[in-house]
Amino acid sequence: MSDRIHPELLLELKKYGAENIEACFNCGNCTAICPLTNDGHPYPRNMIRLAQVGLKDRLLASTDPWLCYYCGDCSETCPKGAEPAESMMALRRWLTAQYDRSGHGSRFYTSERSVWFAALRATLVTLAFFVILQLSGFGTIVTDRVALNSFAPVMLVWGFVLLHFAYLGFRVLSNAMRMFQLTAGPTLESRKIPLSLFLGELPTLVTHFVTQRRWRECDEKDHSRWFKHLLLVTGYVTMLMLVVVLLWWFQTDNLYPLYHPQRWVGYLATAFLVYASADALIGRRRKKDQLHRFSQPTDWLFPAFILVGAVTGILVHSFRYLGAVSAAWAWPTYTLYVIHVMAMIAMLDTEVGVGKWAHLIYRPLTMYVEALKEKVKTLEIPAEVPAPAD
């Protein structure tokens, strides 16, 4: 690992939201009070020190920023007001940008104009798709009733969604591989690890992705943050599955009874998303909690997109049923449907793999990497010895 000093690092981290990081004099109070830290991962103290002296490569190789779940205790008790919790948040933003080779992540966090340009581009591409559908004759605007699948044939929309999902999947996979390579370190790189070991630890990855259970450990007295986050993830993943895998079943002109799974699964996911995203936005607006005091524009974007998508989605659904009573609901349904899809595509383009959304991937992946490292140590897999030169 390189120990090259990067004197510009501290100023760079400030662009990602590091607040008063230079005030830290490394007393260690933040590490002592953190409920998640241990001897092997003495954060935030070690992370702030590495940032102060400019050891960029060591920060890139560390998983510590992803092990922090921002309870805020360290900032509330810091004797110098150095805001260690927000420094850890800034490091997560910075690392997300470093994992992304395209440079989009860096622009996303350091240029608000780039964020809005990316969102505008995504909405215009989506709008153009619907215009082309109508001009080409593949889509038909029916006004005497609501006929969503005539306006936007489900199989064509599904094809558009799958192509977009494949692009985003490649972005996520490449960034995740980059993170894995940087954080695996000599513990894994220099050893011949059997494939069975990698596969055997996959349940750790899945468990932490599904439950995000370290949120509970972060605040043992009040599990509300964990519960809200669980609702958000559950609603988001449910909707993702309905749109990417089951769109042919989910987008339909059939009017099902209330007890039909197509309705109540969608209702539950929508309720989860509306509650969790609205709560996050209200918290950021009030700034009462430590984790909301220094919100950047990018911190507002993900919950805002989720809320817009959930509300427009449930309105489209409601208008379809109202359309069975009056044809006047046809145009409102089609208009809101286009707005809904534009919002979701813009959210995915500006968030997946490079924005706040990335935390859903990097946190469980961190637990997977750490589990692998511990298993390698436990099994005492020896390091490979380089063959002697001729």
Number of C-alpha atoms within 10 A of each C-alpha: 8 8 10 12 14 14 14 13 16 20 15 14 21 18 16 24 22 26 21 15 25 16 14 19 14 15 12 16 15 24 22 16 13 19 15 19 18 11 7 7 17 17 25 25 21 16 21 24 17 17 25 22 15 20 20 20 16 17 21 18 18 19 24 22 25 20 21 23 20 21 20 21 19 26 21 15 15 18 15 15 15 23 25 31 28 26 25 27 23 22 25 22 28 24 25 23 24 19 24 20 13 13 12 18 24 23 15 23 25 20 14 13 11 16 23 14 12 17 20 15 15 21 22 14 14 21 16 12 15 19 12 13 18 16 10 10 10 14 19 17 18 16 15 13 18 27 22 22 18 15 21 23 18 18 13 14 20 19 12 13 18 16 12 15 16 11 12 17 15 12 18 19 13 16 24 20 14 15 24 19 15 18 21 18 15 13 16 18 12 14 14 12 15 9 8 8 12 14 9 10 17 14 11 18 19 15 14 19 20 14 17 20 16 18 21 17 16 23 19 10 8 11 14 12 16 19 17 18 19 20 21 23 21 18 23 18 14 16 22 13 12 18 18 15 14 13 18 15 12 19 20 17 14 11 12 12 10 9 9 10 12 16 15 13 16 20 16 16 20 24 16 22 28 23 14 23 24 17 14 20 19 12 16 20 13 10 14 11 11 19 19 19 14 16 15 15 13 19 18 16 18 21 23 18 20 21 21 19 24 26 17 19 19 18 17 22 21 13 21 26 18 17 21 15 12 14 15 16 21 23 18 15 24 22 11 19 22 19 20 22 20 20 25 20 23 23 25 20 22 25 22 20 29 29 24 20 17 18 18 16 18 24 21 24 24 24 22 22 23 17 17 22 16 13 15 18 13 9 8 9 16 13 14 10 8 7 6 5 4 3
